Every structure is written in C-alpha cells, then in structure tokens.
Amino acid sequence: MLTLTRHVGEGFYIDDVEWRVCTIDAALVSIELVKGGAFNRDFIRRTEGAEIMPGVFVSRGRAIDEDYGTCKLVFSAPRSIRILRTEIYEEERRQNAAGELPGPKGAAA
C-alpha cells in the first residue's frame, strides 16, 4: 500500500498516466485522468474505494482537511506498477532527458 497526501489541483502518475485531484468534500474526492487516455473522472467515496485502472485500487484515507483542500489517497497495486507524485515523476523525466542520474537533489552524479 502507498499513501499520498494531495491538495486540490495536485496530481499523481500511475505508470505514465496522469491523474489530478479535482474536488474534496466530506462525502467524496473526485479525481480525473489528465493525459495518457480518454477523459475519465472517478469519485472516491469515504466508505469505499475504486479501481481507477486495471489492478490499481484507490481509497480515501481517514485524514482530510476540507478547509485546505487536502486529502490522503491510499493505493493498492502490484509492485510492478509505479505510482508517483507529479512533481517526482516530472523531475525523473527532466533528469532522464538531461542524461542525469536520478537521485536526491544535490547528490553528486
């Protein structure tokens, strides 16, 4: 299992498919597919999770702050499927394009 804290407007990648958090309220969190496939929106209810891609299930964690538009998303997927915050995914792509070795910021290559 993997837990990501996301704000409204922030996203995550499942392999090379980008998703974004659209809305957060007491009853549900809505996420939408941004690119990598046809438009799709899923609703993650407080009481049940959803299979948003084959083999990838997401549910809403208990911690949620509607005032700040923050929620925890809990993922269950095979280890072969990469799930990354958008900022980490984009940093890896930038490093790969520049021929840099991935690693912590400031680490010597």
N, CA, C and O atoms as a GROMACS GRO file, in nm:
protein
  436
    1MET      N    1   0.084  -0.118   0.000
    1MET     CA    2   0.000   0.000   0.000
    1MET      C    3   0.088   0.124   0.000
    1MET      O    4   0.199   0.125   0.054
    2LEU      N    5   0.036   0.228  -0.061
    2LEU     CA    6   0.104   0.356  -0.070
    2LEU      C    7   0.003   0.465  -0.036
    2LEU      O    8  -0.111   0.460  -0.082
    3THR      N    9   0.044   0.563   0.043
    3THR     CA   10  -0.043   0.675   0.078
    3THR      C   11   0.021   0.804   0.029
    3THR      O   12   0.138   0.830   0.056
    4LEU      N   13  -0.055   0.884  -0.044
    4LEU     CA   14  -0.010   1.015  -0.090
    4LEU      C   15  -0.104   1.122  -0.036
    4LEU      O   16  -0.226   1.106  -0.042
    5THR      N   17  -0.049   1.229   0.017
    5THR     CA   18  -0.128   1.344   0.056
    5THR      C   19  -0.132   1.438  -0.064
    5THR      O   20  -0.027   1.477  -0.116
    6ARG      N   21  -0.251   1.474  -0.108
    6ARG     CA   22  -0.267   1.560  -0.225
    6ARG      C   23  -0.364   1.672  -0.193
    6ARG      O   24  -0.455   1.656  -0.112
    7HIS      N   25  -0.342   1.785  -0.258
    7HIS     CA   26  -0.431   1.901  -0.250
    7HIS      C   27  -0.513   1.908  -0.378
    7HIS      O   28  -0.477   1.846  -0.479
    8VAL      N   29  -0.621   1.983  -0.375
    8VAL     CA   30  -0.698   2.007  -0.497
    8VAL      C   31  -0.604   2.068  -0.601
    8VAL      O   32  -0.530   2.163  -0.572
    9GLY      N   33  -0.607   2.014  -0.722
    9GLY     CA   34  -0.521   2.062  -0.830
    9GLY      C   35  -0.390   1.987  -0.842
    9GLY      O   36  -0.325   1.994  -0.947
   10GLU      N   37  -0.349   1.916  -0.738
   10GLU     CA   38  -0.226   1.837  -0.746
   10GLU      C   39  -0.255   1.702  -0.807
   10GLU      O   40  -0.369   1.656  -0.808
   11GLY      N   41  -0.152   1.640  -0.859
   11GLY     CA   42  -0.173   1.514  -0.928
   11GLY      C   43  -0.077   1.405  -0.888
   11GLY      O   44   0.006   1.419  -0.797
   12PHE      N   45  -0.091   1.295  -0.959
   12PHE     CA   46  -0.005   1.178  -0.942
   12PHE      C   47  -0.006   1.101  -1.073
   12PHE      O   48  -0.096   1.117  -1.155
   13TYR      N   49   0.094   1.019  -1.091
   13TYR     CA   50   0.104   0.934  -1.210
   13TYR      C   51   0.093   0.788  -1.168
   13TYR      O   52   0.146   0.747  -1.066
   14ILE      N   53   0.022   0.713  -1.249
   14ILE     CA   54   0.022   0.567  -1.240
   14ILE      C   55   0.088   0.522  -1.368
   14ILE      O   56   0.030   0.534  -1.476
   15ASP      N   57   0.210   0.469  -1.357
   15ASP     CA   58   0.297   0.448  -1.471
   15ASP      C   59   0.308   0.580  -1.547
   15ASP      O   60   0.356   0.677  -1.489
   16ASP      N   61   0.266   0.589  -1.672
   16ASP     CA   62   0.276   0.715  -1.747
   16ASP      C   63   0.141   0.784  -1.765
   16ASP      O   64   0.125   0.866  -1.855
   17VAL      N   65   0.045   0.751  -1.681
   17VAL     CA   66  -0.089   0.808  -1.690
   17VAL      C   67  -0.107   0.908  -1.576
   17VAL      O   68  -0.094   0.873  -1.458
   18GLU      N   69  -0.138   1.033  -1.611
   18GLU     CA   70  -0.151   1.138  -1.511
   18GLU      C   71  -0.295   1.156  -1.464
   18GLU      O   72  -0.388   1.158  -1.544
   19TRP      N   73  -0.310   1.168  -1.333
   19TRP     CA   74  -0.438   1.193  -1.268
   19TRP      C   75  -0.426   1.320  -1.184
   19TRP      O   76  -0.316   1.354  -1.141
   20ARG      N   77  -0.537   1.389  -1.160
   20ARG     CA   78  -0.537   1.511  -1.080
   20ARG      C   79  -0.657   1.510  -0.985
   20ARG      O   80  -0.765   1.465  -1.021
   21VAL      N   81  -0.635   1.561  -0.864
   21VAL     CA   82  -0.744   1.577  -0.767
   21VAL      C   83  -0.825   1.700  -0.807
   21VAL      O   84  -0.770   1.809  -0.820
   22CYS      N   85  -0.955   1.682  -0.826
   22CYS     CA   86  -1.043   1.791  -0.870
   22CYS      C   87  -1.116   1.856  -0.753
   22CYS      O   88  -1.111   1.978  -0.737
   23THR      N   89  -1.182   1.776  -0.673
   23THR     CA   90  -1.259   1.829  -0.560
   23THR      C   91  -1.243   1.739  -0.439
   23THR      O   92  -1.218   1.619  -0.451
   24ILE      N   93  -1.259   1.799  -0.324
   24ILE     CA   94  -1.255   1.726  -0.197
   24ILE      C   95  -1.369   1.780  -0.112
   24ILE      O   96  -1.380   1.900  -0.091
   25ASP      N   97  -1.453   1.690  -0.062
   25ASP     CA   98  -1.554   1.732   0.036
   25ASP      C   99  -1.576   1.619   0.134
   25ASP      O  100  -1.509   1.516   0.127
   26ALA      N  101  -1.668   1.637   0.225
   26ALA     CA  102  -1.689   1.539   0.332
   26ALA      C  103  -1.730   1.402   0.278
   26ALA      O  104  -1.696   1.301   0.339
   27ALA      N  105  -1.800   1.398   0.167
   27ALA     CA  106  -1.852   1.272   0.115
   27ALA      C  107  -1.757   1.202   0.018
   27ALA      O  108  -1.749   1.079   0.017
   28LEU      N  109  -1.686   1.279  -0.064
   28LEU     CA  110  -1.602   1.214  -0.165
   28LEU      C  111  -1.490   1.303  -0.215
   28LEU      O  112  -1.488   1.424  -0.193
   29VAL      N  113  -1.397   1.238  -0.284
   29VAL     CA  114  -1.288   1.306  -0.354
   29VAL      C  115  -1.305   1.271  -0.500
   29VAL      O  116  -1.324   1.154  -0.534
   30SER      N  117  -1.299   1.370  -0.589
   30SER     CA  118  -1.305   1.338  -0.732
   30SER      C  119  -1.166   1.357  -0.792
   30SER      O  120  -1.096   1.454  -0.761
   31ILE      N  121  -1.129   1.263  -0.878
   31ILE     CA  122  -1.002   1.269  -0.950
   31ILE      C  123  -1.031   1.252  -1.097
   31ILE      O  124  -1.128   1.186  -1.135
   32GLU      N  125  -0.947   1.312  -1.181
   32GLU     CA  126  -0.970   1.298  -1.324
   32GLU      C  127  -0.841   1.259  -1.394
   32GLU      O  128  -0.732   1.297  -1.352
   33LEU      N  129  -0.857   1.184  -1.501
   33LEU     CA  130  -0.747   1.145  -1.587
   33LEU      C  131  -0.708   1.266  -1.668
   33LEU      O  132  -0.793   1.327  -1.732
   34VAL      N  133  -0.579   1.303  -1.667
   34VAL     CA  134  -0.534   1.423  -1.736
   34VAL      C  135  -0.484   1.392  -1.875
   34VAL      O  136  -0.526   1.455  -1.972
   35LYS      N  137  -0.396   1.294  -1.886
   35LYS     CA  138  -0.344   1.256  -2.017
   35LYS      C  139  -0.305   1.109  -2.013
   35LYS      O  140  -0.295   1.049  -1.906
   36GLY      N  141  -0.284   1.052  -2.129
   36GLY     CA  142  -0.248   0.911  -2.135
   36GLY      C  143  -0.367   0.821  -2.162
   36GLY      O  144  -0.354   0.698  -2.160
   37GLY      N  145  -0.481   0.879  -2.188
   37GLY     CA  146  -0.601   0.800  -2.217
   37GLY      C  147  -0.719   0.891  -2.235
   37GLY      O  148  -0.706   1.014  -2.229
   38ALA      N  149  -0.834   0.834  -2.256
   38ALA     CA  150  -0.957   0.912  -2.274
   38ALA      C  151  -0.995   0.980  -2.143
   38ALA      O  152  -0.961   0.930  -2.035
   39PHE      N  153  -1.065   1.093  -2.150
   39PHE     CA  154  -1.108   1.164  -2.030
   39PHE      C  155  -1.187   1.070  -1.940
   39PHE      O  156  -1.275   0.997  -1.986
   40ASN      N  157  -1.156   1.075  -1.815
   40ASN     CA  158  -1.225   0.990  -1.720
   40ASN      C  159  -1.224   1.059  -1.585
   40ASN      O  160  -1.123   1.120  -1.547
   41ARG      N  161  -1.332   1.052  -1.513
   41ARG     CA  162  -1.338   1.106  -1.377
   41ARG      C  163  -1.391   0.997  -1.286
   41ARG      O  164  -1.489   0.930  -1.318
   42ASP      N  165  -1.326   0.980  -1.173
   42ASP     CA  166  -1.367   0.882  -1.073
   42ASP      C  167  -1.393   0.953  -0.942
   42ASP      O  168  -1.333   1.056  -0.912
   43PHE      N  169  -1.483   0.895  -0.865
   43PHE     CA  170  -1.518   0.950  -0.736
   43PHE      C  171  -1.480   0.850  -0.629
   43PHE      O  172  -1.524   0.735  -0.630
   44ILE      N  173  -1.398   0.894  -0.536
   44ILE     CA  174  -1.353   0.809  -0.427
   44ILE      C  175  -1.436   0.846  -0.305
   44ILE      O  176  -1.419   0.953  -0.246
   45ARG      N  177  -1.524   0.756  -0.268
   45ARG     CA  178  -1.615   0.783  -0.157
   45ARG      C  179  -1.547   0.752  -0.024
   45ARG      O  180  -1.450   0.675  -0.017
   46ARG      N  181  -1.600   0.812   0.080
   46ARG     CA  182  -1.543   0.792   0.214
   46ARG      C  183  -1.555   0.646   0.257
   46ARG      O  184  -1.470   0.597   0.332
   47THR      N  185  -1.658   0.578   0.212
   47THR     CA  186  -1.687   0.443   0.260
   47THR      C  187  -1.634   0.332   0.171
   47THR      O  188  -1.632   0.216   0.213
   48GLU      N  189  -1.590   0.365   0.049
   48GLU     CA  190  -1.543   0.258  -0.040
   48GLU      C  191  -1.442   0.313  -0.140
   48GLU      O  192  -1.446   0.431  -0.175
   49GLY      N  193  -1.353   0.227  -0.184
   49GLY     CA  194  -1.253   0.266  -0.283
   49GLY      C  195  -1.302   0.239  -0.424
   49GLY      O  196  -1.417   0.201  -0.446
   50ALA      N  197  -1.211   0.259  -0.520
   50ALA     CA  198  -1.247   0.238  -0.660
   50ALA      C  199  -1.126   0.184  -0.735
   50ALA      O  200  -1.011   0.216  -0.702
   51GLU      N  201  -1.152   0.102  -0.835
   51GLU     CA  202  -1.046   0.056  -0.925
   51GLU      C  203  -1.038   0.159  -1.037
   51GLU      O  204  -1.125   0.162  -1.124
   52ILE      N  205  -0.934   0.242  -1.036
   52ILE     CA  206  -0.926   0.350  -1.134
   52ILE      C  207  -0.851   0.309  -1.260
   52ILE      O  208  -0.865   0.373  -1.365
   53MET      N  209  -0.773   0.203  -1.251
   53MET     CA  210  -0.706   0.142  -1.366
   53MET      C  211  -0.699  -0.006  -1.336
   53MET      O  212  -0.711  -0.046  -1.220
   54PRO      N  213  -0.678  -0.090  -1.436
   54PRO     CA  214  -0.672  -0.233  -1.408
   54PRO      C  215  -0.568  -0.266  -1.301
   54PRO      O  216  -0.449  -0.239  -1.318
   55GLY      N  217  -0.614  -0.326  -1.191
   55GLY     CA  218  -0.526  -0.367  -1.083
   55GLY      C  219  -0.487  -0.257  -0.986
   55GLY      O  220  -0.414  -0.283  -0.890
   56VAL      N  221  -0.534  -0.134  -1.008
   56VAL     CA  222  -0.500  -0.022  -0.920
   56VAL      C  223  -0.625   0.026  -0.847
   56VAL      O  224  -0.719   0.078  -0.908
   57PHE      N  225  -0.624   0.007  -0.717
   57PHE     CA  226  -0.737   0.048  -0.634
   57PHE      C  227  -0.694   0.168  -0.550
   57PHE      O  228  -0.582   0.172  -0.500
   58VAL      N  229  -0.784   0.263  -0.534
   58VAL     CA  230  -0.755   0.380  -0.451
   58VAL      C  231  -0.873   0.404  -0.358
   58VAL      O  232  -0.989   0.394  -0.398
   59SER      N  233  -0.840   0.437  -0.234
   59SER     CA  234  -0.943   0.472  -0.137
   59SER      C  235  -0.898   0.600  -0.067
   59SER      O  236  -0.782   0.640  -0.077
   60ARG      N  237  -0.989   0.661   0.002
   60ARG     CA  238  -0.958   0.785   0.072
   60ARG      C  239  -0.915   0.753   0.213
   60ARG      O  240  -0.983   0.680   0.284
   61GLY      N  241  -0.802   0.808   0.254
   61GLY     CA  242  -0.756   0.789   0.390
   61GLY      C  243  -0.844   0.864   0.488
   61GLY      O  244  -0.927   0.946   0.449
   62ARG      N  245  -0.826   0.836   0.616
   62ARG     CA  246  -0.911   0.898   0.718
   62ARG      C  247  -0.884   1.047   0.732
   62ARG      O  248  -0.976   1.124   0.757
   63ALA      N  249  -0.759   1.088   0.717
   63ALA     CA  250  -0.726   1.230   0.735
   63ALA      C  251  -0.770   1.311   0.614
   63ALA      O  252  -0.735   1.278   0.500
   64ILE      N  253  -0.846   1.414   0.637
   64ILE     CA  254  -0.891   1.502   0.530
   64ILE      C  255  -0.911   1.641   0.591
   64ILE      O  256  -0.962   1.654   0.702
   65ASP      N  257  -0.871   1.741   0.518
   65ASP     CA  258  -0.889   1.879   0.564
   65ASP      C  259  -0.957   1.955   0.452
   65ASP      O  260  -0.892   2.009   0.362
   66GLU      N  261  -1.090   1.959   0.457
   66GLU     CA  262  -1.167   2.023   0.351
   66GLU      C  263  -1.135   2.172   0.341
   66GLU      O  264  -1.137   2.228   0.231
   67ASP      N  265  -1.106   2.237   0.455
   67ASP     CA  266  -1.077   2.380   0.454
   67ASP      C  267  -0.954   2.412   0.369
   67ASP      O  268  -0.949   2.517   0.304
   68TYR      N  269  -0.856   2.324   0.370
   68TYR     CA  270  -0.734   2.346   0.293
   68TYR      C  271  -0.730   2.263   0.166
   68TYR      O  272  -0.630   2.265   0.094
   69GLY      N  273  -0.836   2.189   0.136
   69GLY     CA  274  -0.843   2.108   0.015
   69GLY      C  275  -0.738   2.000   0.012
   69GLY      O  276  -0.673   1.978  -0.091
   70THR      N  277  -0.721   1.930   0.124
   70THR     CA  278  -0.619   1.826   0.136
   70THR      C  279  -0.683   1.692   0.171
   70THR      O  280  -0.778   1.686   0.250
   71CYS      N  281  -0.632   1.586   0.111
   71CYS     CA  282  -0.679   1.452   0.144
   71CYS      C  283  -0.564   1.354   0.133
   71CYS      O  284  -0.460   1.385   0.074
   72LYS      N  285  -0.582   1.238   0.189
   72LYS     CA  286  -0.487   1.128   0.174
   72LYS      C  287  -0.552   1.025   0.084
   72LYS      O  288  -0.666   0.983   0.106
   73LEU      N  289  -0.478   0.984  -0.018
   73LEU     CA  290  -0.523   0.878  -0.108
   73LEU      C  291  -0.440   0.754  -0.079
   73LEU      O  292  -0.317   0.761  -0.071
   74VAL      N  293  -0.507   0.641  -0.063
   74VAL     CA  294  -0.440   0.515  -0.030
   74VAL      C  295  -0.451   0.424  -0.152
   74VAL      O  296  -0.561   0.392  -0.197
   75PHE      N  297  -0.336   0.381  -0.205
   75PHE     CA  298  -0.331   0.300  -0.326
   75PHE      C  299  -0.294   0.155  -0.292
   75PHE      O  300  -0.211   0.129  -0.205
   76SER      N  301  -0.356   0.064  -0.363
   76SER     CA  302  -0.322  -0.077  -0.358
   76SER      C  303  -0.302  -0.123  -0.501
   76SER      O  304  -0.395  -0.118  -0.582
   77ALA      N  305  -0.181  -0.167  -0.533
   77ALA     CA  306  -0.148  -0.207  -0.670
   77ALA      C  307  -0.029  -0.301  -0.667
   77ALA      O  308   0.046  -0.303  -0.569
   78PRO      N  309  -0.011  -0.380  -0.772
   78PRO     CA  310   0.109  -0.465  -0.780
   78PRO      C  311   0.235  -0.379  -0.778
   78PRO      O  312   0.233  -0.265  -0.825
   79ARG      N  313   0.344  -0.432  -0.724
   79ARG     CA  314   0.470  -0.358  -0.717
   79ARG      C  315   0.523  -0.319  -0.855
   79ARG      O  316   0.602  -0.226  -0.867
   80SER      N  317   0.481  -0.390  -0.958
   80SER     CA  318   0.528  -0.359  -1.093
   80SER      C  319   0.470  -0.229  -1.148
   80SER      O  320   0.518  -0.177  -1.248
   81ILE      N  321   0.367  -0.176  -1.083
   81ILE     CA  322   0.303  -0.051  -1.126
   81ILE      C  323   0.362   0.063  -1.044
   81ILE      O  324   0.358   0.061  -0.921
   82ARG      N  325   0.416   0.164  -1.114
   82ARG     CA  326   0.475   0.280  -1.046
   82ARG      C  327   0.367   0.385  -1.020
   82ARG      O  328   0.290   0.421  -1.110
   83ILE      N  329   0.364   0.434  -0.897
   83ILE     CA  330   0.272   0.541  -0.858
   83ILE      C  331   0.358   0.651  -0.797
   83ILE      O  332   0.424   0.630  -0.696
   84LEU      N  333   0.357   0.768  -0.860
   84LEU     CA  334   0.442   0.879  -0.816
   84LEU      C  335   0.364   1.009  -0.810
   84LEU      O  336   0.271   1.030  -0.888
   85ARG      N  337   0.403   1.097  -0.717
   85ARG     CA  338   0.350   1.233  -0.718
   85ARG      C  339   0.396   1.299  -0.847
   85ARG      O  340   0.504   1.268  -0.897
   86THR      N  341   0.318   1.390  -0.901
   86THR     CA  342   0.350   1.457  -1.027
   86THR      C  343   0.488   1.520  -1.023
   86THR      O  344   0.565   1.507  -1.119
   87GLU      N  345   0.521   1.588  -0.913
   87GLU     CA  346   0.650   1.657  -0.907
   87GLU      C  347   0.769   1.559  -0.913
   87GLU      O  348   0.872   1.593  -0.969
   88ILE      N  349   0.756   1.441  -0.857
   88ILE     CA  350   0.863   1.340  -0.862
   88ILE      C  351   0.873   1.283  -1.003
   88ILE      O  352   0.983   1.268  -1.056
   89TYR      N  353   0.759   1.252  -1.063
   89TYR     CA  354   0.756   1.198  -1.200
   89TYR      C  355   0.823   1.296  -1.296
   89TYR      O  356   0.906   1.256  -1.377
   90GLU      N  357   0.787   1.424  -1.287
   90GLU     CA  358   0.841   1.523  -1.379
   90GLU      C  359   0.990   1.547  -1.355
   90GLU      O  360   1.064   1.571  -1.451
   91GLU      N  361   1.036   1.540  -1.230
   91GLU     CA  362   1.178   1.553  -1.201
   91GLU      C  363   1.256   1.437  -1.262
   91GLU      O  364   1.364   1.457  -1.318
   92GLU      N  365   1.203   1.316  -1.250
   92GLU     CA  366   1.269   1.199  -1.312
   92GLU      C  367   1.278   1.215  -1.463
   92GLU      O  368   1.382   1.185  -1.522
   93ARG      N  369   1.172   1.262  -1.526
   93ARG     CA  370   1.172   1.282  -1.672
   93ARG      C  371   1.275   1.387  -1.711
   93ARG      O  372   1.347   1.371  -1.810
   94ARG      N  373   1.282   1.496  -1.633
   94ARG     CA  374   1.380   1.601  -1.661
   94ARG      C  375   1.522   1.547  -1.649
   94ARG      O  376   1.607   1.576  -1.734
   95GLN      N  377   1.548   1.469  -1.546
   95GLN     CA  378   1.681   1.410  -1.527
   95GLN      C  379   1.715   1.314  -1.640
   95GLN      O  380   1.828   1.314  -1.690
   96ASN      N  381   1.619   1.233  -1.681
   96ASN     CA  382   1.643   1.138  -1.790
   96ASN      C  383   1.672   1.210  -1.920
   96ASN      O  384   1.759   1.169  -1.997
   97ALA      N  385   1.598   1.318  -1.947
   97ALA     CA  386   1.619   1.396  -2.069
   97ALA      C  387   1.756   1.462  -2.070
   97ALA      O  388   1.818   1.478  -2.176
   98ALA      N  389   1.805   1.502  -1.951
   98ALA     CA  390   1.934   1.569  -1.940
   98ALA      C  391   2.049   1.470  -1.926
   98ALA      O  392   2.166   1.510  -1.923
   99GLY      N  393   2.017   1.341  -1.917
   99GLY     CA  394   2.120   1.239  -1.902
   99GLY      C  395   2.176   1.232  -1.762
   99GLY      O  396   2.284   1.176  -1.741
  100GLU      N  397   2.104   1.287  -1.664
  100GLU     CA  398   2.148   1.284  -1.525
  100GLU      C  399   2.104   1.153  -1.461
  100GLU      O  400   2.009   1.089  -1.505
  101LEU      N  401   2.175   1.116  -1.356
  101LEU     CA  402   2.134   1.001  -1.278
  101LEU      C  403   2.027   1.044  -1.179
  101LEU      O  404   2.044   1.147  -1.113
  102PRO      N  405   1.917   0.970  -1.167
  102PRO     CA  406   1.816   1.008  -1.069
  102PRO      C  407   1.870   0.993  -0.927
  102PRO      O  408   1.947   0.901  -0.900
  103GLY      N  409   1.830   1.079  -0.840
  103GLY     CA  410   1.872   1.071  -0.700
  103GLY      C  411   1.826   1.194  -0.627
  103GLY      O  412   1.759   1.280  -0.684
  104PRO      N  413   1.863   1.203  -0.498
  104PRO     CA  414   1.821   1.320  -0.421
  104PRO      C  415   1.881   1.448  -0.476
  104PRO      O  416   1.989   1.448  -0.535
  105LYS      N  417   1.809   1.557  -0.457
  105LYS     CA  418   1.859   1.686  -0.504
  105LYS      C  419   1.992   1.716  -0.436
  105LYS      O  420   2.008   1.694  -0.316
  106GLY      N  421   2.086   1.765  -0.514
  106GLY     CA  422   2.216   1.800  -0.460
  106GLY      C  423   2.312   1.684  -0.452
  106GLY      O  424   2.428   1.703  -0.417
  107ALA      N  425   2.267   1.563  -0.485
  107ALA     CA  426   2.356   1.447  -0.480
  107ALA      C  427   2.450   1.450  -0.600
  107ALA      O  428   2.410   1.486  -0.711
  108ALA      N  429   2.573   1.412  -0.576
  108ALA     CA  430   2.671   1.410  -0.685
  108ALA      C  431   2.642   1.290  -0.776
  108ALA      O  432   2.608   1.182  -0.728
  109ALA      N  433   2.657   1.311  -0.905
  109ALA     CA  434   2.632   1.203  -1.001
  109ALA      C  435   2.756   1.120  -1.019
  109ALA      O  436   2.754   1.023  -1.096
   0.00000   0.00000   0.00000
